[in-house]
Amino acid sequence: MKYQQRQAVAVVLLVTAALAYLAASGPADSRAGGAPLEPVVPAVAQQNQMHKVVHQLQQRLHELPQDKDSWARLGSSYVELARVTADPVYYAKAEGALKNAGDTGPAAIGMGTLANARHDFHTARDWALKAVAALPASAEAYGVLADALTQLGDDAGAQDAVQKMLDLKPNTASFARASFHFELHGDVEAARDAMQRALKSSTTPEEIAFCRYRLGELAFDHNRLDVAAEHYEQGLAARGDDMTLTQGMAKVAAARGDVPVALESYRRLVARAPLPQYLQEYAELLEAAGKTAEAAQQYAVLSEQQRLMESQGASDDLAAALVAADRGDGMQALRRAESEWSRRQSVFVADAMAWALHVNGRDAEALSYSDRAVALGWQNATFSYHRGMILAALGRVAEAQEALVQALRLNANFSPLQALKAGRKLAELRGGR
């Protein structure tokens, strides 16, 4: 990226929606270690603010129904409400509002953001290209395009879109996307530097909280728990009801062995926002703690939430495939992974394909997908764990040990369950020398 005088090679998905929101809003817009948790308010401040914005726009449109800009803003506000409430019903409302915005650049940006939120990345790319054509000087349009191309596996196209966004508007949203691009290519130092630049560009509590979360994640994902906790805490100081930061502190608590604190934090978090990621992490932590009945309940809620999301056009076969594979449902895992792979061939989906094939005992095929998953150089503990287990199944003991060691060296707490399995498999392989 030009701003750092580096050329990237050739970006939780939980990141795409937040980045798109930051780009669209622009400048206008706990603790662990055994310490008691702050009372959790169900994201009241954030949700109330969003509902207030929606109400104001509805009133304006009642008086001026031809105001296309307000329709576009209303649609984007509904997309954000879907994110903060985990209620996909708002997607249909967003689509209706954006259709009323007509054939305008802001409407195309909104439709692209909506499609990204629904994981319909081909449609998101098409809307983003329309937005770029209508508004060639819009950094926001390039942000939506970068998100879609990243998820589609078009690495060169995503890099170009991020660079264009940086050239047009070097702000929090563009630096954050640059950070994710560097992270995907294994340049953690550059990713951290870009997020620090994003933080320096932040002007609102929302932006500060987002940047602190991403900096915390970069630290957590590389075994720097104290640094991660510091970022999460500073983010919560800026925005005390932020869900992602609450989740970050719950992960730190679990990693430090404060499982009761972590479980209580997750319990309150999923009550606020039953997002699939939070439900899965909560269920895994319950299972690792031996609370199998409670874990089963959360897995059931997770399945229902996935069904609800799909009923509103927000399919996520990628996440569903990984959950099914982790739980040993090979048939479901492979069906979901193949469905996602038929739509996009990113490193994320390549890893899901590898893991689903492994669970089905097809390890030679799995390894070819694992090769594709690690091709960009992302230092991802889960990818390394999956690769290590596949290599172990193929009898390539030395390589398997190397991959499992790398997984635990990167992040010994990448999953409450899978990290334990990684350690056990590594001990087994070493004992078989």
C-alpha positions in Angstrom: 0.0 0.0 0.0 1.3 3.4 -0.9 0.8 5.0 2.4 3.3 2.7 4.0 5.7 2.4 1.0 4.9 -1.4 1.0 3.6 -3.5 -1.9 1.3 -6.2 -0.6 1.4 -9.5 -2.3 -1.2 -10.2 -4.8 -9.8 -8.7 4.0 -15.1 -12.4 10.1 -16.2 -11.9 8.3 -17.7 -10.4 11.5 -15.4 -7.3 10.0 -17.2 -6.6 6.7 -20.4 -5.3 8.1 -18.7 -3.0 10.6 -16.3 -1.7 8.1 -19.1 -1.0 5.6 -20.9 0.9 8.4 -17.8 2.9 9.2 -17.3 3.8 5.6 -20.9 4.9 5.1 -21.0 6.9 8.3 -17.7 8.6 8.0 -16.7 11.3 10.5 -20.4 12.2 11.1 -21.3 9.3 12.7 -14.7 -5.4 32.0 -12.6 -6.5 32.6 -11.1 -10.0 33.0 -8.7 -11.7 35.3 -11.4 -12.4 37.9 -12.5 -8.8 38.2 -16.3 -8.3 38.3 -18.0 -7.5 35.0 -19.7 -4.3 34.4 -23.5 -4.6 34.2 -24.5 -5.4 30.6 -27.1 -3.1 29.1 -28.6 -4.7 26.0 -26.9 -2.3 23.6 -29.6 0.2 24.7 -27.6 3.3 23.7 -26.6 2.1 20.3 -30.0 0.6 19.5 -31.9 3.6 20.8 -29.7 5.9 18.7 -30.3 3.8 15.6 -34.1 3.7 16.2 -34.1 7.4 16.7 -32.3 7.9 13.3 -34.8 5.6 11.7 -37.8 7.4 13.2 -36.5 10.8 12.1 -36.0 9.5 8.5 -39.4 8.0 8.5 -40.9 11.3 9.6 -39.0 13.2 6.9 -40.1 10.7 4.2 -43.7 11.0 5.3 -43.5 14.7 4.5 -41.1 14.3 1.5 -41.7 10.8 0.0 -39.6 11.7 -3.1 -36.4 12.4 -1.1 -34.2 9.6 -2.5 -31.2 10.5 -0.3 -33.3 9.9 2.8 -34.6 6.6 1.4 -31.0 5.5 0.9 -30.0 6.6 4.4 -33.0 4.8 5.8 -32.0 1.6 4.0 -28.5 1.8 5.3 -29.8 2.4 8.9 -31.9 -0.7 8.7 -28.8 -2.7 7.7 -27.0 -1.4 10.7 -30.0 -2.2 12.9 -29.8 -5.8 11.7 -26.2 -5.9 12.8 -26.6 -4.5 16.3 -29.8 -6.4 17.0 -29.0 -9.7 15.2 -32.5 -9.4 13.8 -32.5 -10.2 10.0 -36.0 -9.0 9.6 -34.4 -5.6 9.1 -32.8 -6.8 5.8 -36.2 -6.8 4.1 -37.0 -3.3 5.4 -33.6 -2.2 4.1 -34.2 -3.6 0.7 -37.6 -1.9 0.4 -36.2 1.5 1.5 -33.2 1.2 -0.9 -35.5 0.3 -3.8 -37.4 3.5 -3.1 -34.1 5.4 -3.3 -34.1 4.7 -7.0 -31.2 4.4 -9.4 -28.7 6.6 -7.4 -25.2 6.2 -6.3 -26.1 6.2 -2.5 -28.8 3.6 -3.2 -26.2 1.4 -5.0 -23.8 1.7 -2.0 -26.6 0.8 0.3 -27.7 -2.2 -1.8 -24.0 -3.4 -1.9 -23.7 -3.0 1.8 -26.9 -5.0 2.3 -25.7 -7.7 -0.1 -22.4 -8.0 1.8 -24.3 -8.3 5.1 -26.4 -11.1 3.5 -23.2 -12.8 2.3 -24.4 -12.4 -1.3 -21.0 -11.2 -2.4 -21.5 -11.5 -6.2 -24.5 -9.2 -5.9 -22.5 -6.9 -3.6 -19.7 -6.6 -6.2 -22.2 -5.8 -8.9 -23.9 -3.0 -6.8 -20.5 -1.7 -5.8 -19.4 -1.4 -9.4 -22.6 0.5 -10.2 -21.9 2.8 -7.3 -18.3 3.4 -8.5 -19.6 4.2 -11.9 -22.1 6.7 -10.5 -19.8 8.1 -7.9 -16.2 7.6 -9.0 -14.8 9.8 -6.2 -16.7 7.9 -3.5 -14.4 6.1 -1.1 -17.5 4.4 0.4 -18.3 2.8 -2.9 -14.8 1.4 -3.2 -15.1 0.1 0.4 -18.1 -2.0 -0.5 -16.3 -3.2 -3.5 -13.2 -4.2 -1.5 -15.3 -6.1 1.0 -17.1 -8.1 -1.7 -13.9 -8.9 -3.7 -12.1 -10.0 -0.6 -14.8 -12.5 0.2 -15.0 -13.6 -3.4 -11.3 -14.4 -3.4 -10.3 -11.7 -5.9 -7.2 -10.7 -4.0 -5.7 -8.4 -6.7 -9.1 -6.6 -7.2 -9.6 -6.2 -3.5 -6.1 -4.6 -3.2 -6.8 -2.2 -6.0 -10.1 -1.2 -4.4 -8.5 -0.7 -1.0 -5.7 1.4 -2.5 -8.3 3.5 -4.4 -10.2 4.0 -1.2 -6.9 5.1 0.6 -6.1 7.5 -2.2 -9.6 9.1 -2.1 -10.1 9.2 1.7 -7.4 8.0 4.1 -9.7 7.6 7.1 -10.6 5.0 9.6 -12.6 2.9 7.2 -9.9 2.8 4.5 -7.0 2.2 6.9 -8.9 -0.6 8.5 -9.4 -2.4 5.2 -5.8 -1.9 4.5 -5.0 -3.5 7.8 -7.1 -6.6 7.0 -5.5 -6.9 3.6 -2.0 -6.9 5.2 -3.2 -9.4 7.9 -4.5 -11.8 5.2 -1.0 -11.7 3.6 0.8 -12.5 6.9 2.2 -9.0 7.5 1.0 -8.6 11.1 3.3 -5.6 11.7 1.8 -3.7 8.7 -1.7 -4.7 9.8 -1.1 -3.4 13.3 0.4 -0.2 11.9 -2.5 0.4 9.6 -5.0 -0.1 12.5 -3.0 2.4 14.6 -3.4 4.9 11.7 -7.1 4.0 11.6 -7.3 4.8 15.3 -5.6 8.1 14.9 -8.1 9.0 12.2 -11.1 8.1 14.4 -13.4 10.9 15.4 -16.4 9.1 17.0 -16.8 6.7 19.9 -18.0 4.1 17.4 -14.9 4.4 15.3 -12.6 4.3 18.4 -14.4 1.2 19.7 -14.0 -0.5 16.3 -10.3 0.2 16.0 -9.6 -0.9 19.6 -11.5 -4.1 18.9 -9.4 -4.8 15.7 -6.2 -4.0 17.5 -7.3 -6.3 20.3 -8.0 -9.1 17.9 -4.6 -8.7 16.3 -3.1 -9.1 19.7 -5.3 -11.9 20.9 -4.7 -13.9 17.7 -1.0 -13.8 18.3 -0.9 -14.8 22.0 -0.7 -11.3 23.4 -3.5 -11.5 26.0 -2.5 -8.5 28.1 -2.2 -6.2 25.1 -5.5 -7.5 23.8 -7.3 -6.9 27.1 -5.8 -3.3 27.2 -7.3 -2.5 23.7 -10.7 -4.1 24.6 -10.8 -2.1 27.8 -9.9 1.2 26.1 -12.5 0.5 23.5 -15.1 -0.1 26.2 -14.1 3.2 27.8 -15.1 4.9 24.5 -18.3 2.9 24.0 -19.3 0.8 27.0 -22.1 -1.2 25.3 -20.1 -2.4 22.3 -20.8 -6.0 21.6 -17.6 -6.9 19.9 -15.5 -5.5 22.8 -17.6 -7.4 25.3 -16.9 -10.6 23.3 -13.2 -9.8 23.3 -13.1 -9.5 27.1 -15.0 -12.7 27.4 -12.4 -14.4 25.3 -9.6 -13.0 27.4 -11.3 -14.1 30.6 -11.6 -17.7 29.2 -8.0 -17.7 28.1 -6.9 -16.6 31.6 -8.8 -19.4 33.1 -11.7 -17.2 34.5 -14.3 -19.5 32.9 -17.2 -18.5 35.2 -16.6 -14.9 34.3 -16.4 -15.7 30.6 -19.5 -17.8 30.6 -21.5 -15.2 32.4 -20.3 -12.5 29.9 -21.2 -14.8 27.0 -24.6 -15.6 28.5 -25.5 -11.9 28.7 -24.0 -11.2 25.3 -26.1 -13.8 23.4 -29.2 -12.5 25.2 -28.4 -9.1 23.7 -27.4 -10.3 20.2 -27.7 -13.9 19.3 -25.2 -13.7 16.5 -24.0 -17.1 15.2 -20.3 -16.3 16.1 -21.2 -15.5 19.7 -23.5 -18.5 20.1 -20.8 -20.8 18.7 -18.1 -19.5 21.0 -20.5 -19.7 24.0 -21.5 -23.3 23.1 -17.9 -24.3 22.7 -16.9 -22.8 26.0 -19.8 -24.5 27.8 -18.8 -27.8 26.2 -15.1 -27.4 27.2 -16.3 -26.7 30.7 -18.2 -30.0 30.8 -21.6 -28.3 30.6 -22.8 -30.5 27.8 -26.5 -30.1 28.3 -26.2 -26.3 28.3 -23.9 -26.4 25.3 -26.5 -28.5 23.4 -29.1 -25.8 24.1 -26.8 -23.1 22.6 -26.1 -25.2 19.6 -29.8 -25.6 19.1 -30.3 -21.8 19.3 -27.4 -21.4 16.9 -29.2 -23.7 14.4 -32.4 -21.8 14.8 -30.6 -18.5 14.3 -28.9 -19.7 11.2 -32.3 -20.9 9.9 -33.8 -17.4 10.7 -31.0 -15.7 8.9 -31.4 -17.9 5.8 -35.2 -17.2 5.8 -34.3 -13.5 5.3 -31.9 -14.1 2.5 -28.7 -14.1 4.7 -27.2 -17.4 3.9 -23.9 -18.4 5.6 -22.9 -21.9 4.5 -19.3 -21.1 5.4 -20.0 -20.7 9.1 -22.5 -23.6 9.1 -20.0 -25.9 7.4 -17.3 -25.2 10.0 -19.8 -25.7 12.9 -21.0 -29.0 11.4 -17.4 -30.2 10.8 -16.3 -29.3 14.4 -19.3 -31.3 15.7 -18.5 -34.3 13.5 -21.4 -34.0 11.1 -19.4 -34.7 8.0 -22.3 -35.0 5.5 -23.7 -31.6 6.5 -20.3 -30.0 6.7 -19.4 -31.1 3.2 -22.8 -30.2 1.7 -22.5 -26.7 3.1 -18.9 -26.2 2.2 -19.4 -27.3 -1.4 -22.4 -25.0 -1.6 -20.3 -22.1 -0.6 -17.3 -23.1 -2.8 -19.6 -23.1 -5.8 -20.2 -19.4 -5.2 -16.8 -18.2 -4.2 -13.3 -19.5 -3.9 -11.6 -17.5 -1.2 -9.1 -18.7 1.3 -11.8 -18.8 4.0 -13.9 -21.2 2.0 -10.9 -23.2 0.9 -10.2 -23.9 4.6 -13.8 -24.9 5.2 -13.6 -27.3 2.3 -10.4 -28.8 3.7 -11.9 -29.3 7.1 -15.1 -30.8 5.8 -13.2 -33.2 3.6 -11.0 -34.2 6.5 -14.0 -35.0 8.7 -15.3 -37.2 5.8 -11.9 -39.0 5.7 -10.9 -37.6 2.3 -7.6 -36.2 3.5 -5.7 -36.2 0.2 -8.4 -34.0 -1.3 -8.5 -31.9 1.9 -4.8 -31.1 1.7 -5.2 -29.6 -1.8 -7.8 -27.2 -0.4 -5.6 -26.5 2.7 -2.8 -25.5 0.3 -5.1 -23.0 -1.2 -6.2 -21.7 2.2 -2.7 -20.9 3.3 -1.6 -19.5 -0.1 -1.8 -15.8 0.9 0.3 -16.4 4.0 -2.4 -15.6 6.6 -1.0 -16.5 10.1 -4.3 -18.0 11.3 -4.2 -20.6 14.1 -7.4 -22.3 13.0 -6.1 -22.8 9.5 -2.8 -24.2 10.9 -4.8 -26.5 13.2 -6.9 -27.9 10.4 -3.8 -28.4 8.3 -2.0 -30.2 11.1 -4.9 -32.6 11.6 -5.1 -33.3 7.9 -1.3 -34.0 7.6 -1.5 -36.2 10.7 -4.3 -38.3 9.1 -2.1 -38.7 6.0 0.8 -40.0 8.2 3.0 -37.0 7.5 4.0 -36.7 11.1 6.8 -34.2 11.0 4.7 -31.7 8.9 1.7 -32.3 11.1 3.7 -31.5 14.2 5.0 -28.3 12.6 1.5 -27.1 11.7 0.1 -27.9 15.2 3.0 -26.2 16.9 2.4 -23.2 14.7 -1.3 -23.1 15.6 -0.6 -23.1 19.3 2.3 -20.7 19.0 0.1 -18.2 17.1 -2.8 -18.4 19.4 -3.1 -21.1 22.2 -6.7 -20.0 22.8 -8.0 -19.9 19.2 -10.9 -22.2 20.3 -11.9 -23.6 23.7 -12.4 -27.0 22.2 -10.2 -27.2 19.1 -7.1 -25.9 20.9 -7.4 -28.7 23.4 -7.6 -31.2 20.6 -4.6 -29.6 18.9 -2.6 -30.1 22.1 -3.7 -33.7 22.5 -2.9 -34.6 18.9 0.5 -33.0 19.1 1.3 -35.0 22.3 0.1 -38.1 20.5 2.3 -37.5 17.5 5.3 -36.8 19.7 4.7 -39.9 21.8 4.7 -42.0 18.6 8.3 -41.1 17.7 
